[in-house]
């Protein structure tokens, strides 16, 4: 408890410090250490001496078959390196470096953060073949960021150590090791992966020259002889000192290594272990946010930039690993009143941060003070996106001028076809924007009602006014959908065309007159909770019928019977996780835990099968084969896998739909039972909803009838 308190206090102070020092609002993630996997290009570990500088010093291990090849750990393509296992606090980071695929010859490199000045690198070298093997290890260090052509350090070296001191960095860094056959070399190039493989047979020179647009200093341990079916562990110390400090620690004794050795996994399935490691290592620095260099969890290092809707899912999944950091990620994309922008925007303008906040709250990522802080920030996001700039007189939202992508689905057929038709596009509204913002309004209304109960005076009146506003918004947007978008012929909702005066004029159809929205967008009013019984049954049938939206690997983006369905698309013809996560929560709102579990089980089984084969965490899955595709170290939109795993496998996890707020949860008897207090959005009054409680005896599904007042129940 004391560690939790101190960490929360530290995070709060870190948030307040920029306000005090600079009068600015920070969008950094203050709970992160200055040591972390922040490089945009290489797998390893970095140190940020000054968060405001935009400069980091990076360290990465480069193994290889001695005098045969090197395996530079590039993070921008499949380079035979896999984030392997990472502790939730990110103090132990393991990468698997495959020298000979698959697991025949490899190195598991674990970076143990000892303290603010020291990291222990433990390199476990494994030979699973029946042959003797020679390998080499090189730990390369460079400075990234800062002024151009200020990358060459002052280098000092001795037996088993070297230190570097860079211009612009007010610190000295060094590496120490204990291996007799070693030397220190310099690599004068911008990209290590371009020069190092080309010079693998340069056995004499220690100063290797490439384009001279960068600089790396590296030790070279060789050869490391591995006997058949054996392993050996070599260790190095990475250290930071004052700028004028060139003292060097001794290489760590084996006893220190054993004491710090990070468990190799086994507590969770491999696919969950890999996704956790990928999620926690997909963090980069610097990213510019309002002129401030920040640390940022990105969907994948191939996209080292802000991504609004992806990062809502990242924060959502982070709630399963580190709830307080999850809150920081959600907060990172919201803004205070004094900031010009209503939210931090890049990409699809869906407020997934609002969709995630209930689970972040339930997992303990924020207390009442945090809820009071985040609520107006989330409402500012919501107000902008549902305001007059985007809402037509029909009540429907159209956000094409903000971004071409309405629901994250890049090649979704009607969206893609409309893209070059700017005039028609400006008059045509998808369903996902309006439907999801109706759901956001209901979530915020539920939070506002909870905050109103303990508020007084003006604050109480303000919350009451917000609740009234949300009700009016929900009514107007719902009317826009229900009056104009339902297509009884196909049983889907459609894109709605408007005339030049903004009057709805029918559905957007193909040249043959077919509803162009037979896909995930066409079922999103189900998420909004506004459909009637017959519409609900029609939409559920589409979602869970094999050959329509349902496939062997989950819910696809486009109905497989639609004339515009494709087998070779990016979203069209594949299965992604994010909208499935939203539908999973919706099934709990509908009192259908059986359908929720079907979504989760299918996703988890397919994920585990792919990860066991490839060790990769992919973006999506191809329907015909069930195989993964897209970026190989992706965690953004694939992160719901962690939510589903915990929901059904980690005792102490409680899952609800969007319209249920868990205001307290007391777990007892070793997670054998839980007493919860629930509050419901007014739309649920008198309806049956579902909860999933993962008890020590296993996951159990509960159906309860929601009321108008908070309900306290015990689940066993």
N, C-alpha and C positions, 0 to 999 in steps of 0.2 A: 504493500500500500504506500509506504514511504517513497519507494522508487517511482511509483506512478505519480505521486503528488509532486515530487521534485521534477519529473520530466514535464508534467503539465505546466508547472511554474516556469521552467526554463523556456518552454515553447511560448508561453504568454509574454515573457520578458523579451524574447527574440522578436515577437510580433510588435511589441511596443517600442523597441529600440529605434527602428527606422523612423517612427513617428516623432520620437523625441529628438533624434539627431538631425533629421533632414526635413521634417514636416511632410513626409511622403507616406503613402500606403504601400506596404510591402506585399508582393505577390510571390515571394519565395516560400519554400517549405522549411520552416525553421527547425523541425525536429531532426532533420538530416544532419549527419556528421560532416565535417570538412573532408573526411576520407570517404570515398564512395566510387561506384562504377560510372563516373560522369563523362568519360570520353565519348565523343560523337563518332569515333572511327574504330576504336580497338577495344577488345575485351580485356579487362584488367582492373586496375584501381588507380584513382587520382587523388590529389590533394589540392584543395583550394585554400590558399593562405589568406586571401583578401576577397570576400564575396563580391565586393563592388568593382573589382578589377577586370573581370571577364577572363582572367588567366588561371589555368590549372597546370599542374605538373603531373604527367601521366606515366604509369608503369604498366608494362605488359610483358608476359612471358611468351617467348617464341621457342617452342620445342621443334625437334626434327630428327630425321634419321641421319646420323652423323656422316658427313661427306656425301650425302645423297639428296637431301631436301630440307627445307624449313617450312614450318606451318605458321605463318604470320596470322595472329588472331584478329582478322578483320571483322568488324561488326556490320559491314555494309553488303555482304553477300555470304553465301554458304561456304564457310572457310574451314570446315571440320572442327569447329569449336562450338560447344553447347553450354549455355548457362545450366549448371547441373543441380546444385542445391545451395540455397541461400537462406540464412536465418532471418526471421521476420524483422529483427532489429538491424539487419544488414551489417553486422559485425563479423560475419563469417560468410565468405563468398567463394564458391567453388565453381570452376569451369572444367569441363572435360575437353582435353585437346586430343583428338584422334590422330595419331601418326600413321597407323595402319588400320583402316576400317574393316570390320566393326569390332572394336574392343580387343583387337589382337595386340596392338602396341599403342599405349596411350599414357597421358599424364593427367592426373587430377590435380589441378593447381588451386589451392585454397589460400585466400588472403584473409588472415586473422587480424582485425583491428585491435591492437593491444591497448593503445591510449592515443591521445591527440598527436603524439610525436612518433609513433612506431607501429609498423605493420609487420607481421610474420608471414612470409610466403612459404607454404608447405607444398612441395611438389612431389607427389607420389607417382613414381614411374613404374608402369606395369608392362610386363611381357607375358602374354597369354599364349605364345606360340611355343613350338618345340625346338626353336632355333635360338642361338645366341643373338642378341641385338645390341647395336651401338646407337645411342642417341646423343643429342646435344641439347643444352638448355641455354637460352640467352634471355636476360631480363633487360629490356630496353626502356629508357627513360627519355622523355622529351618535355618541353614546355609548349603548350598550345595557347593561342590567344595573345593579345597584346600587340605591340607595334611590329610591323613587318621588319624582317631581317634582324630581329633581336632574339634569335633562337639559340645562338651558340653560347654554351656555358663556359665558365672557368672550371677546369677539371683537375682534381687531385686524385691520386690513386696509390695504393700500396698492395701488399700481398693479401688478397681476399677482401678487398674493399675499393670503392671509389666514391667520391663526392662530386656534386655539381652545384654551381651557383650561377643562376641566370640573371641577366639584366631584367629589371622591372619586378623581380620577385624578392621580397625582403626575408629570405630564408635560404638555408643550405639543405640540400637533399643528398642522401647517400644510400648505398647498398653494401651489405656485408654478407659474406658466405664462407663456407668451410669446405672447399673442394680443391684438391691440390693442382689439378690440371685445368688452369683457367687463365684468361687474359681479359683485358679491357679494350674494346674497339669503339671507333666512332663511325657513324653512318651519316653522310652529308646528303640528305635527300628530303623531299616533302613527304613521300609515301614509302614507308618501309617495305610494303608488299611488292613494290616495283624493283627496288634495288637489292634487297636481301636474297631473294631467290636467284637473281642473276649472278650474284657474287658467292653462291654457296661453295663454289670450287676455288675461290681465292683463299688459299691456305696460308698465305704469308703476310699480307698487309694488314695493318691494324687501323688504318685510316682509309675508309672505303668511300669513294666519291661518286655521287649521282648528279642530280640536277642542282644540288647545293641550295635548294629552297627550303631547307629544314635541317634539323640536327637531332640525332639520337645517340645516346651513350649506352653501351651495353656490355655486360660481362659475357664471357663465352666459356661455358663449362663443357669440356669434351675430352675424350669420349666417356659417356656414362654407359658402362657395360651391364646389360641385364641378362642374367642367366635364364634358361628356358623355364616357363611357368613360375616366374618369380616377380617380386617387386622390391623396389628400394625407394626410400624417401630422402630427398635433399631439401635443405631449408636455407632461406635467405632472410635477412632483416632489411626492411625499407625504413629509413628514418628521416626525420626532419629536425633541423636545429636552427639556431639563430644564424643570421646571414654570415657572420664572421666565424662561426663554429665549424671546424673541420675535424673534430674528434669523432672517432668511429667505434661503435660497439662491436663486441666480438660476435661471431656467428652463434646462433642459439644452440645450446646443448640438446641432445635428443630428448632428455627428460622434459624440457620446456615444450617441445613439439608434441609429445604424448599428452601432456596436460591440456594443450589447447586444441587437440585434434577434433575436428568437427565431425559428428556422426555422418556416415555415408548415406543416410536415408533409410527407407524401409518402413517408416511409420505410415506413409501414405502411398497410394499407387504411383508409379513412375510418372505418369502423365500429369498428375497434380503437382508432384515435386518439380517437374520441369517448368510447368506454367508459373508456379510461385517464383522460381529462380528467374524466369524470363521477365515476369512483371517487375520484380525488384531490381533487375539490372537494366531495364529500359528507362533509365533516368539520365538526363544529359544536362550539361552546363557549358557555356551560358546560353540561355534563351532570353531574348529581349522582351520585357513586359513594361510598357510605359517608360522606357528608358532605363529600366533596372535589369541588370543581368541576374537571372534567377536559375534555380535548379527545377527541373520539370520532368515528370513522368510522362513519357511519350508513348504512342502506340507501338513503335519500333524504331530503332536507331536510324533506319532508312528514312524516317520522317522525324527529324530532330527539330520539330516546331510545335507550336501550340495547335491543339485539335480539340475543339469544344465538346462535341458529342462523344468522341472516343474517350475523353478523359473523365466524363461522367461515369462511364463504365469502369474505368481504372479505379476511381475513388470508391465506387460501389464494391468492387472486388477487394480493394485494400481493407475494407471494413472487416473482412474475414481474417486478415493478417495483423493489422495494426490500426485499430479504429481511430485513434487520434490523428494518425497521418492521413487516414481517409478523409477526415474532416478538413484537414489542411488542403488536400487536393480539391475538394468540393469548393472550399472558400477561395482558392486560387483563381477560379474562373468567375467569381462575382466581384462586384465593385462597391465602393462606398459612395455616398452622395457627392462628395467633393471631387470625385473622378469623373472625367468627361464621358467616358464610355459606360454604357449601362451594364455591360458584362465583357469578359475577355472573349473575343470572337475570332475563330478561324474555322472554316469548314461548315458542316451542316448545322444550321441554327436551331437545334432541338435542345431543350433545357434538361438534359439527362441528369444534371446535378439535382434538380428538383425531384426527379423520379427516384434518385438514390438516397435522398436525405433521411427517409424513414428508417431504412436499414442501418445507416450510419448512426443514427440516434439510438436504435434498439441495441446495436452492438457496443454502445458505450463510447462512441467517438466524440460525442458532445454532451455537455450537461445543459441545464436550463439557461445559464448565461450564454453559452455558445449558441443555443437555439434562438435566443433573443437577438444575438448578433447576426446569425445567418439568415433569419427570416426576412428582414427588410432587404437584404442583398439579393436573395432569391426572388423576392417580389419585384425588385427593380428589373431583373432579367425578364420576368414574366410580363410585367407591364409594358415593356418596350416591344416585345414580340407579339403581343396581342393588341397593341395600340393602333391608332388610325393609319399609321404608315403601312401596315400589313393587313389590316382587317377591312374587307369590303363591306358594302352596305348589306350584303346577304348574310353577314356574320362569318363568312369563310376567310381563312388566312391564305395569303399568297406571298411567299418570301423570296421569289426568284431573283430580285434585284440585290438581295443580300448575299445569296450563294445559289449556284445552279442546282444544288443537290438538296432535295426536300427531306429525304429519310436516310441518307448515308449510302443509298444503293446507286452507285455511279451509273450503271447502264440499265436501270429500271426502264422498261419499254416506253411508257408514255412520257416520262421525264426526259429520256434521251431524244425522243422524236420531237418534243416541243423545243428543245434547246436552241436550235437554229431559227425557230419561228418566233422571234422576239415579241412581235405584236400580239400574236395569238397566246403566247405563253403568259404575257402580262394580264390576260383576261381569264386564265384557266387556273383553277385551284385544285391541288391534290387533297387527299383526306388526312394524311399523316400529320400535317402541321396543325390543323384545327383539332383533330381528335386527341393528339398528345397534349396540346395546351389546355384542352378541357380537363384531361386527367391532371395536369399540373395545377390547374385552378382548384380542383377538388383536394389535392394534397395540401396546398397552401391554406385552403379553407379549414381543413382539419387541424393544421398546426396553429392557425390563428385562433381557433376556438379553444385549443389547449392553453395558449398563452393568455387569452382573454380571461380565463377562469381565475388566474392569479394576479391579473393587472388591476390597477386602480385609476380613477380619475380620467385624465385625458388619454392615457394609454389604453384604458379599457374601451373608451369611445372610439379610438382609432382602430382597434382590432374589430370592433363591431362594424365600423364602416367598411373595413376590408372584406369582412365576411359578406356583407351586402353586395359589395362590388363583385366578388367572385360569383355569387349567385346570379347576378345579372349577366355577367360574362358567359357563364355556363349555359344559361338559357338562350342567349343570342347565338352563340356558336353552335349549340346543339340544334337549334331550329334551322340554321343554315345547312347543316348536314341532312337532317331528316326530311326537310321540305324539298331538297334539290338533288340529292346524290344517290338515293337507293335505286338499284337496277334489279327489278324483280325477275327479269329474264335470266340473268346469270347468277343472281344471289350474291352479288358484290356491290359495294358502294363504288361510285366512279368519280373521276376528275370532273369538275363542273366548269363549263364554259360560261362566261358572262359577255354581255354586249358592251358597247363603248360607254354606256351609261352605268355599267356595273350591275345590270339586272341579269340574274341567272337565266341561261337559255338552253339548258340541256347538257347531256354528258359528252365528254370527249371520247370519240370512238375511232376505230380504224377505218380505212377506206371502204371496208366491207360492212361497216356498221356494227362491229363487235365492240363491246365495252373494253376500253384499253387498260382497264385497271383490275384485271383478274390476277391478283397477287397480294402481297402483304399489305400494300397501301389500301387495298380494297376491303380489308378486314379490320382496319384500325379503329373504326367507331366502336367495335367490341371493347377495346381497351378504354375508350372514353366512358363506357358504361351507360350508353344512351339508347341502345337498340331495344326493340320490342322482342317478345318471345319468339316469333317466327323468324325474324332477322337473325337473332342469336343462334337459333338452331341451324339455319342455313350457313352462317359463317363458321360455326364449329364443324359442320360437315365438310366444308372446304378445307379447313385446317388439318383435319385428322383423317382425311380419305387418301389412301395410297393412290398415287397417280395424279392427284390434284396438287395441293400444297404439301401434303405429307410425302416423305420419301424414307428410304431405309436409313438415312443418316440425319433425319430431322425435317424441319419446316423450311421449304425453299422460298425464294423471293417471288417467283412467278409460277402460276398454275401451269402444271405440265401439260394440260390439255388446251391451253391458250394457243392461238395461231402464231403468236409472237414469242413463244417459249423457245429458248435456244440451249443447246448442249454445251456451247463453247463460250458462254458469257462469263463475266466477272462476278456479278450477282445473279444474273439470269442463267439458271442452270446449276446453281451452287447453293450450299447451305451455310449460313452464318449464324453466330450465336446471339447478337444483341437484341433483335426483335423477338427472338425466342424467349429471352429473359423477361421481356415485358409481357409477353403472352403467358409465360409461366406464372407471373404474379397475378395476371388477370384471371387465370383459372382458379386461383385461391379466392379472389374476389367473387367469382361465380359459384363458389362452393363445389368445385370440381377438382379435388386433390388427385383423383385418378388420372385426369388428363395432364395435370401439372407434373406428376411423376413420370408419365410417358415421355414428356418433353425432356426432362432431366436425364432419365435413364438412357434414352437414345443418344443424347449428346455425350454423356460420360463414357458410354461403351465405345462409341466411334472415336472419341478423343484418345482414350487409352490405347486402342488398337493402333492408331497412327503413331502416337508418341513412342510406343514400344518398338516400332519398326524403324522410325527415322530419327528419333531423339529431337524432333523439331516441333515447334508450336506454330501452327499455320493459321492463316487468316480465315480460310473457308474450306469446304469439302465438296468435291465433285460428286454429283448425284449418281452417275453411272458406276463409279468405282468405290465411292466412299473415301477416296484418298485425299489427303490434305494438299492445298495449293496456296499460292501467294507467298507473302513474306514468311521466312522460316523462323524468325525469332520475334513473333508478333504476340503482343499481350493486350492490346487495346480492346478491340471488339470481341476477342476470344475469352476475355477474362471472366464472363459469367460461369464458366466451368468451375471456378473456385467457389462461387456462391452455391451452385447446385451440389457440389461435393459436400460442403459443410452442412447444407440443409438436411441431408439424408445420412451423413456419416460421422459428424463431429458432435458428440454429446454436449449439450449446453447451447445448442443453436435453435432459435425459434424463427419461423418464417411465416409471414402473413401477406395478404394482398395489399394493394395500394391504399385502400380505403380504411385500413385498420392501423391505428397508432398504438404501439406498445409503450405505455407510459411507465411501467415498472415490470421487472421480471426477477423473481427470487428463486434461484435454483437451489435445490435441497437434496440431501441424501445422495451425494455423489452424482448429481445430475439425473437421479431417478425420478424426480418430479420437479415441477415448476409452478409457482403461483404468479399469475400475470394479471395486470390491470390493463384493459383495452378500452380505447376510445374509437368511435366509428364516425365516418362521414355520414351526414344526414341521409344520403342516398341509400344507405344500407338498412335503414330502420325497418325491422320486420322481415329481413331477408336472411337466408342461411349463407354463411361464409365458411371458409376452411382455414385451418392453421396446420402447420407441420412443426412438431416438436421433436427434435432428435434427443431422446433420453438415453441414459446409459444402457437401457435394454434394447435400444434401436429406435429408428424413426417411427413416429405414430402420427396419423392424420386425425384431426378433430374437426367436427362440424358444429358450429354454434349459431344461435339466432341473435343477430345484432339488434341492439336497442338504441334508444335515444340518449341514454345515460351511460357513463362508464361502467364497465362490467369487470368484476374480479373473479377469476376462476383458477382452479388448480388442475393441472394436467399431469396424469400419471401413466 
